[in-house]
């Protein structure tokens, strides 16, 4: 599958939003920033008896933590997908409010996700825009891309700020000159950085204070 961008179908500014001549281009990841996907997978693994629930998910390579073959772990992702996980999982509390604050200030929200490059890729690319619309996730573009830096050329913008939970994406965005922040999770806790935020709300607050 190739990189794909979908432009938001609704008006560029909601009623009550300000017109901002200094609008920022802000990149936001979906999984573990807006949507608690890995927690849902961990819950599913508990249901199937792959762990005892005493530890949070500490790696995206869950087969290592669970001590199971890779195919068993990736079957969990297929089960999550086919059971409606990409359509029904509720956003992380506070995440939509944070995005709305940025959106209403006239900034441009670019959701960039590495979804859509695994099993059920075509279905995931169909389900994700439906999920975004169902929960009213504020955005201007939605892009499926594994390389978050290269996504800029595909969208036709340069990101001013970005938030991601992947240490690799975080490092690559920083190196590209983006004011990137790392959304804290156990699976990235080993990364030493002063650009770690606990929530999307904290990220939004940083931007709004710096641009006040």
Buried (B, 14 or more C-beta within 10 A) or exposed (E): EEBEBBEBEEEEBEEEBEEBEEBBBBBBBBBBBBBBBBBBBBBBBEEBEBBEEEEEBBEBEBBEBBEBEEEBBBBBBEBBBEEEBBBEBEBBEEBBEBBBBBBBBBBBBBBBBBBBBEEBBEBBBEBBBEBBEEBEBBBBBBBBBBBBBEBBEBBEBEBBBBBBBBBEBBBBBBEBEBBBBBBBBEBBEEBEEEBBBEBBBBBBBBBBEEBE
